[in-house]
Amino acid sequence: MRIKLLWLFLGLLVSVGTLFTFPSQSSKISFCVPFILAFITGYFYKSGKSYSTTHLYWFWAIPVCFLILVYYLNQVHIFLLIPEIIIAWILGFTAGYIVKMVSGTIAKTVAFILSLATLLLITFTVIPSVILYTRSSEVAVRVNLPKSFYIESKRETISTPGKVVILDFWNTGCGPCYKQQPIIKSVHNRFQNNTDVVFVAVNIDHDSIRATPSQIRVMTSPIWHDSIGNLTRQFRITSVPVIAVIDREGVVRWVIKGFNSDIESKLEDVLIEQIERCLSF
């Protein structure tokens, strides 16, 4: 009984610990909780003559309930998360059952760690990549890009012909727009000595709304106000943030919409890759 309680406590402790390392709230609920419950279910699962249909009942009922919960929390990605939730559930159940069946502390520890490591690997590599690529798209549409952007705060003009242009669409009430600025700054610093790369933060607010000095300081790129909404209409901006990478010929090559902690883990590398791709044209 003491061993059972020890391994149950270990499973809960490690799983709850990983709860605070997952990249988003939806991922926490989607992966940690099913893993914890499945581990417990697997550990106390009875096979053979003592098998009860109740186990089968709980085996499917609990993950289905969490799928419904995740649907209400994150409808956009529910179909991406379904296979990962199932994987988390199966891994947790398998880990719990193997831990009960094998003898020896080392064997039990290895079984549990391998299952948890597989779950973490999927969560930190597969999920962020899938979410980023479903929120972004590679396009080849020519836009009527202004030949120059007049930056009022700096009283200078930025020319665009023959240059790779990165447009960062935002507005003054957009929290994620400010949260992604450290990434924009890092990418900006990488290309700051390249005169063929231009960064512009496009404010899509109405003309009567202006950013405060503190908001302006947060924004990395020079701010240009789309007062007549020309670029906003061309890019069909309905929500922000939106980042667009445009090549030397004025053709949009890549667009990403939205920002969250899943996207955050991959955005910098992908954005740099897209800019370098445009420079090579």
C-alpha beads as a LAMMPS data file, in Angstrom:
LAMMPS data file: protein, C-alpha beads

281 atoms
280 bonds

1 atom types
1 bond types

-500.0 500.0 xlo xhi
-500.0 500.0 ylo yhi
-500.0 500.0 zlo zhi

Masses

1 110.0

Atoms # bond

1 1 1 0.000 0.000 0.000
2 1 1 2.858 2.341 0.773
3 1 1 4.368 1.745 -2.663
4 1 1 1.027 2.485 -4.308
5 1 1 0.688 5.740 -2.411
6 1 1 4.312 6.643 -3.174
7 1 1 3.930 6.205 -6.913
8 1 1 0.543 7.898 -6.931
9 1 1 2.077 10.869 -5.138
10 1 1 5.050 10.888 -7.545
11 1 1 2.745 10.848 -10.555
12 1 1 0.701 13.726 -9.217
13 1 1 3.770 15.718 -8.175
14 1 1 5.587 15.471 -11.505
15 1 1 2.448 16.023 -13.562
16 1 1 1.358 19.047 -11.547
17 1 1 4.920 20.350 -11.804
18 1 1 4.731 20.234 -15.577
19 1 1 1.435 22.108 -15.344
20 1 1 3.360 25.339 -14.784
21 1 1 5.749 24.794 -17.692
22 1 1 3.220 24.318 -20.474
23 1 1 2.965 27.260 -22.874
24 1 1 -0.733 28.139 -22.604
25 1 1 -3.796 27.664 -20.453
26 1 1 -5.445 25.414 -23.022
27 1 1 -2.355 23.203 -23.163
28 1 1 -2.275 22.919 -19.391
29 1 1 -5.822 21.595 -19.271
30 1 1 -5.476 19.590 -22.465
31 1 1 -2.378 17.637 -21.527
32 1 1 -1.663 17.674 -17.793
33 1 1 -5.056 16.816 -16.382
34 1 1 -5.767 13.853 -18.702
35 1 1 -2.261 12.551 -18.023
36 1 1 -2.769 12.749 -14.254
37 1 1 -6.180 11.081 -14.337
38 1 1 -5.076 8.453 -16.838
39 1 1 -2.032 7.618 -14.718
40 1 1 -4.267 7.040 -11.698
41 1 1 -6.759 5.033 -13.752
42 1 1 -3.982 2.903 -15.243
43 1 1 -2.394 2.266 -11.888
44 1 1 -5.598 0.980 -10.319
45 1 1 -6.865 -0.738 -13.471
46 1 1 -7.929 -4.359 -12.928
47 1 1 -7.518 -6.858 -15.751
48 1 1 -8.447 -10.523 -16.133
49 1 1 -11.260 -12.024 -14.079
50 1 1 -11.578 -8.930 -11.937
51 1 1 -12.172 -6.714 -14.970
52 1 1 -15.095 -4.366 -14.613
53 1 1 -16.911 -2.415 -17.313
54 1 1 -16.704 0.568 -14.992
55 1 1 -13.032 0.978 -15.921
56 1 1 -13.929 1.191 -19.601
57 1 1 -16.605 3.722 -18.716
58 1 1 -14.192 6.047 -16.952
59 1 1 -11.462 5.464 -19.514
60 1 1 -13.527 7.176 -22.230
61 1 1 -15.796 9.431 -20.163
62 1 1 -13.080 11.577 -18.598
63 1 1 -11.149 12.502 -21.783
64 1 1 -14.413 13.217 -23.604
65 1 1 -15.387 15.623 -20.812
66 1 1 -12.052 17.401 -21.136
67 1 1 -12.395 17.622 -24.905
68 1 1 -15.724 19.383 -24.383
69 1 1 -14.115 21.738 -21.841
70 1 1 -11.215 22.532 -24.178
71 1 1 -13.698 23.206 -26.984
72 1 1 -15.206 26.046 -24.978
73 1 1 -11.787 27.372 -24.018
74 1 1 -10.083 27.139 -27.383
75 1 1 -12.492 26.448 -30.243
76 1 1 -9.992 27.455 -32.905
77 1 1 -7.515 24.683 -32.142
78 1 1 -9.814 21.938 -30.891
79 1 1 -9.221 19.690 -33.901
80 1 1 -5.462 20.090 -33.477
81 1 1 -5.658 19.298 -29.792
82 1 1 -7.868 16.197 -30.018
83 1 1 -5.049 13.840 -31.088
84 1 1 -2.697 15.328 -28.484
85 1 1 -5.255 14.881 -25.700
86 1 1 -5.731 11.268 -26.734
87 1 1 -1.953 10.778 -26.745
88 1 1 -1.692 12.304 -23.263
89 1 1 -4.470 10.060 -22.024
90 1 1 -2.986 6.866 -23.493
91 1 1 0.519 7.706 -22.239
92 1 1 -0.770 8.406 -18.745
93 1 1 -2.826 5.202 -18.616
94 1 1 0.066 3.136 -19.970
95 1 1 2.497 4.658 -17.491
96 1 1 0.170 3.959 -14.566
97 1 1 -0.513 0.383 -15.643
98 1 1 3.153 -0.460 -16.311
99 1 1 4.222 1.103 -13.014
100 1 1 1.764 -1.202 -11.247
101 1 1 2.797 -4.317 -13.181
102 1 1 6.596 -4.104 -13.250
103 1 1 8.703 -4.897 -10.235
104 1 1 11.610 -2.889 -8.992
105 1 1 11.913 0.799 -8.288
106 1 1 14.215 1.435 -11.258
107 1 1 11.844 -0.212 -13.743
108 1 1 8.883 1.728 -12.370
109 1 1 10.804 4.989 -12.541
110 1 1 11.955 4.384 -16.120
111 1 1 8.407 3.526 -17.270
112 1 1 6.991 6.677 -15.758
113 1 1 9.764 9.000 -16.963
114 1 1 9.652 7.689 -20.542
115 1 1 5.894 8.249 -20.742
116 1 1 6.127 11.736 -19.301
117 1 1 9.117 12.622 -21.497
118 1 1 7.181 11.571 -24.598
119 1 1 4.279 13.790 -23.541
120 1 1 6.577 16.773 -22.955
121 1 1 8.339 16.223 -26.275
122 1 1 5.034 16.311 -28.140
123 1 1 3.820 19.333 -26.210
124 1 1 6.914 21.493 -26.616
125 1 1 7.749 20.621 -30.224
126 1 1 4.720 19.433 -32.154
127 1 1 2.013 21.663 -30.712
128 1 1 3.749 25.093 -31.015
129 1 1 4.809 24.284 -34.587
130 1 1 1.347 23.134 -35.633
131 1 1 -0.393 26.131 -34.057
132 1 1 2.047 28.622 -35.588
133 1 1 1.664 27.207 -39.078
134 1 1 -2.128 27.093 -38.821
135 1 1 -2.190 30.770 -37.863
136 1 1 0.197 31.756 -40.650
137 1 1 0.135 31.362 -44.394
138 1 1 2.485 31.745 -47.329
139 1 1 0.874 33.908 -49.981
140 1 1 1.935 35.468 -53.258
141 1 1 -0.368 38.467 -53.574
142 1 1 0.850 41.851 -54.764
143 1 1 -0.288 44.821 -52.677
144 1 1 -0.305 48.523 -53.332
145 1 1 2.429 49.313 -50.833
146 1 1 3.200 53.003 -50.277
147 1 1 6.495 54.048 -51.831
148 1 1 7.362 55.690 -48.542
149 1 1 6.165 55.864 -44.946
150 1 1 6.331 59.231 -43.210
151 1 1 7.145 58.628 -39.538
152 1 1 5.603 61.586 -37.769
153 1 1 7.246 61.002 -34.375
154 1 1 10.718 60.949 -35.952
155 1 1 9.954 63.402 -38.744
156 1 1 11.567 61.160 -41.284
157 1 1 10.515 59.202 -44.361
158 1 1 11.196 55.516 -44.919
159 1 1 11.318 54.446 -48.565
160 1 1 10.169 50.963 -49.582
161 1 1 10.995 50.324 -53.299
162 1 1 13.424 47.427 -53.701
163 1 1 13.319 46.564 -49.991
164 1 1 11.898 43.764 -47.874
165 1 1 9.172 45.289 -45.706
166 1 1 7.837 43.861 -42.452
167 1 1 4.500 45.348 -41.422
168 1 1 3.429 44.956 -37.796
169 1 1 -0.301 45.794 -37.646
170 1 1 -1.474 46.872 -34.188
171 1 1 -3.773 49.187 -32.268
172 1 1 -3.586 50.941 -28.923
173 1 1 -5.947 48.524 -27.149
174 1 1 -4.184 45.318 -28.209
175 1 1 -2.346 43.594 -25.351
176 1 1 -0.788 40.803 -27.467
177 1 1 0.585 43.471 -29.837
178 1 1 2.788 44.740 -27.008
179 1 1 3.650 41.271 -25.689
180 1 1 5.202 40.240 -29.010
181 1 1 7.466 43.300 -29.174
182 1 1 10.510 41.606 -27.567
183 1 1 10.459 39.141 -30.467
184 1 1 10.077 41.943 -33.009
185 1 1 12.963 43.762 -31.338
186 1 1 15.191 40.682 -31.490
187 1 1 14.464 40.202 -35.198
188 1 1 14.882 43.942 -35.789
189 1 1 18.313 43.887 -34.125
190 1 1 19.369 40.995 -36.332
191 1 1 18.710 43.014 -39.497
192 1 1 19.412 46.524 -38.193
193 1 1 22.546 46.888 -40.324
194 1 1 20.794 45.673 -43.461
195 1 1 19.412 48.674 -45.339
196 1 1 17.322 46.356 -47.523
197 1 1 15.053 45.430 -44.597
198 1 1 12.392 47.852 -43.329
199 1 1 10.211 47.438 -40.232
200 1 1 7.029 49.496 -39.858
201 1 1 4.445 49.320 -37.053
202 1 1 1.105 50.117 -38.710
203 1 1 -1.384 51.669 -36.299
204 1 1 -4.883 50.799 -37.552
205 1 1 -6.759 52.985 -35.027
206 1 1 -9.097 55.695 -36.178
207 1 1 -7.473 59.057 -36.701
208 1 1 -8.889 60.360 -33.429
209 1 1 -7.121 57.658 -31.419
210 1 1 -3.447 58.119 -30.761
211 1 1 -0.963 55.970 -28.930
212 1 1 0.287 57.279 -25.584
213 1 1 3.992 58.020 -25.119
214 1 1 4.389 54.875 -22.994
215 1 1 2.772 52.738 -25.703
216 1 1 4.999 54.285 -28.343
217 1 1 8.076 53.419 -26.270
218 1 1 6.991 49.768 -26.146
219 1 1 6.680 49.507 -29.926
220 1 1 9.948 48.480 -31.553
221 1 1 9.366 49.591 -35.139
222 1 1 8.720 53.150 -36.351
223 1 1 4.994 53.861 -36.060
224 1 1 2.985 54.806 -39.139
225 1 1 -0.689 55.627 -38.782
226 1 1 -2.982 54.114 -41.439
227 1 1 -5.398 57.017 -41.162
228 1 1 -7.400 56.227 -44.323
229 1 1 -7.293 52.470 -43.794
230 1 1 -5.734 51.648 -47.162
231 1 1 -3.364 48.916 -45.935
232 1 1 -5.924 47.693 -43.421
233 1 1 -8.405 47.019 -46.223
234 1 1 -5.822 45.421 -48.512
235 1 1 -4.758 42.973 -45.824
236 1 1 -8.342 42.518 -44.643
237 1 1 -7.368 43.214 -41.066
238 1 1 -10.230 42.352 -38.694
239 1 1 -8.142 41.789 -35.585
240 1 1 -4.577 42.394 -34.463
241 1 1 -1.725 41.660 -34.173
242 1 1 -0.901 40.743 -37.753
243 1 1 2.623 40.538 -39.168
244 1 1 3.213 40.579 -42.919
245 1 1 6.492 40.044 -44.781
246 1 1 6.629 41.682 -48.226
247 1 1 9.395 41.075 -50.769
248 1 1 11.310 43.591 -52.908
249 1 1 8.640 43.492 -55.636
250 1 1 5.780 44.371 -53.293
251 1 1 4.470 40.805 -53.104
252 1 1 3.211 39.537 -49.758
253 1 1 5.118 36.348 -48.997
254 1 1 4.040 35.494 -45.451
255 1 1 1.372 36.564 -42.969
256 1 1 0.682 35.512 -39.397
257 1 1 -2.412 36.478 -37.427
258 1 1 -2.670 36.594 -33.656
259 1 1 -0.186 35.965 -30.893
260 1 1 -0.064 33.661 -27.892
261 1 1 2.560 31.790 -25.914
262 1 1 2.387 28.814 -28.291
263 1 1 3.275 31.046 -31.227
264 1 1 5.855 32.897 -29.140
265 1 1 8.127 29.871 -28.878
266 1 1 8.517 29.612 -32.655
267 1 1 7.802 33.073 -34.055
268 1 1 11.309 34.530 -34.013
269 1 1 12.923 31.674 -35.943
270 1 1 10.147 31.509 -38.533
271 1 1 10.058 35.294 -39.021
272 1 1 13.822 35.415 -39.576
273 1 1 13.539 32.537 -42.017
274 1 1 10.849 34.347 -44.037
275 1 1 12.811 37.610 -44.158
276 1 1 15.961 35.847 -45.326
277 1 1 13.919 34.028 -47.954
278 1 1 12.661 37.341 -49.320
279 1 1 16.190 38.767 -49.348
280 1 1 17.316 35.857 -51.498
281 1 1 14.801 36.599 -54.279

Bonds

1 1 1 2
2 1 2 3
3 1 3 4
4 1 4 5
5 1 5 6
6 1 6 7
7 1 7 8
8 1 8 9
9 1 9 10
10 1 10 11
11 1 11 12
12 1 12 13
13 1 13 14
14 1 14 15
15 1 15 16
16 1 16 17
17 1 17 18
18 1 18 19
19 1 19 20
20 1 20 21
21 1 21 22
22 1 22 23
23 1 23 24
24 1 24 25
25 1 25 26
26 1 26 27
27 1 27 28
28 1 28 29
29 1 29 30
30 1 30 31
31 1 31 32
32 1 32 33
33 1 33 34
34 1 34 35
35 1 35 36
36 1 36 37
37 1 37 38
38 1 38 39
39 1 39 40
40 1 40 41
41 1 41 42
42 1 42 43
43 1 43 44
44 1 44 45
45 1 45 46
46 1 46 47
47 1 47 48
48 1 48 49
49 1 49 50
50 1 50 51
51 1 51 52
52 1 52 53
53 1 53 54
54 1 54 55
55 1 55 56
56 1 56 57
57 1 57 58
58 1 58 59
59 1 59 60
60 1 60 61
61 1 61 62
62 1 62 63
63 1 63 64
64 1 64 65
65 1 65 66
66 1 66 67
67 1 67 68
68 1 68 69
69 1 69 70
70 1 70 71
71 1 71 72
72 1 72 73
73 1 73 74
74 1 74 75
75 1 75 76
76 1 76 77
77 1 77 78
78 1 78 79
79 1 79 80
80 1 80 81
81 1 81 82
82 1 82 83
83 1 83 84
84 1 84 85
85 1 85 86
86 1 86 87
87 1 87 88
88 1 88 89
89 1 89 90
90 1 90 91
91 1 91 92
92 1 92 93
93 1 93 94
94 1 94 95
95 1 95 96
96 1 96 97
97 1 97 98
98 1 98 99
99 1 99 100
100 1 100 101
101 1 101 102
102 1 102 103
103 1 103 104
104 1 104 105
105 1 105 106
106 1 106 107
107 1 107 108
108 1 108 109
109 1 109 110
110 1 110 111
111 1 111 112
112 1 112 113
113 1 113 114
114 1 114 115
115 1 115 116
116 1 116 117
117 1 117 118
118 1 118 119
119 1 119 120
120 1 120 121
121 1 121 122
122 1 122 123
123 1 123 124
124 1 124 125
125 1 125 126
126 1 126 127
127 1 127 128
128 1 128 129
129 1 129 130
130 1 130 131
131 1 131 132
132 1 132 133
133 1 133 134
134 1 134 135
135 1 135 136
136 1 136 137
137 1 137 138
138 1 138 139
139 1 139 140
140 1 140 141
141 1 141 142
142 1 142 143
143 1 143 144
144 1 144 145
145 1 145 146
146 1 146 147
147 1 147 148
148 1 148 149
149 1 149 150
150 1 150 151
151 1 151 152
152 1 152 153
153 1 153 154
154 1 154 155
155 1 155 156
156 1 156 157
157 1 157 158
158 1 158 159
159 1 159 160
160 1 160 161
161 1 161 162
162 1 162 163
163 1 163 164
164 1 164 165
165 1 165 166
166 1 166 167
167 1 167 168
168 1 168 169
169 1 169 170
170 1 170 171
171 1 171 172
172 1 172 173
173 1 173 174
174 1 174 175
175 1 175 176
176 1 176 177
177 1 177 178
178 1 178 179
179 1 179 180
180 1 180 181
181 1 181 182
182 1 182 183
183 1 183 184
184 1 184 185
185 1 185 186
186 1 186 187
187 1 187 188
188 1 188 189
189 1 189 190
190 1 190 191
191 1 191 192
192 1 192 193
193 1 193 194
194 1 194 195
195 1 195 196
196 1 196 197
197 1 197 198
198 1 198 199
199 1 199 200
200 1 200 201
201 1 201 202
202 1 202 203
203 1 203 204
204 1 204 205
205 1 205 206
206 1 206 207
207 1 207 208
208 1 208 209
209 1 209 210
210 1 210 211
211 1 211 212
212 1 212 213
213 1 213 214
214 1 214 215
215 1 215 216
216 1 216 217
217 1 217 218
218 1 218 219
219 1 219 220
220 1 220 221
221 1 221 222
222 1 222 223
223 1 223 224
224 1 224 225
225 1 225 226
226 1 226 227
227 1 227 228
228 1 228 229
229 1 229 230
230 1 230 231
231 1 231 232
232 1 232 233
233 1 233 234
234 1 234 235
235 1 235 236
236 1 236 237
237 1 237 238
238 1 238 239
239 1 239 240
240 1 240 241
241 1 241 242
242 1 242 243
243 1 243 244
244 1 244 245
245 1 245 246
246 1 246 247
247 1 247 248
248 1 248 249
249 1 249 250
250 1 250 251
251 1 251 252
252 1 252 253
253 1 253 254
254 1 254 255
255 1 255 256
256 1 256 257
257 1 257 258
258 1 258 259
259 1 259 260
260 1 260 261
261 1 261 262
262 1 262 263
263 1 263 264
264 1 264 265
265 1 265 266
266 1 266 267
267 1 267 268
268 1 268 269
269 1 269 270
270 1 270 271
271 1 271 272
272 1 272 273
273 1 273 274
274 1 274 275
275 1 275 276
276 1 276 277
277 1 277 278
278 1 278 279
279 1 279 280
280 1 280 281
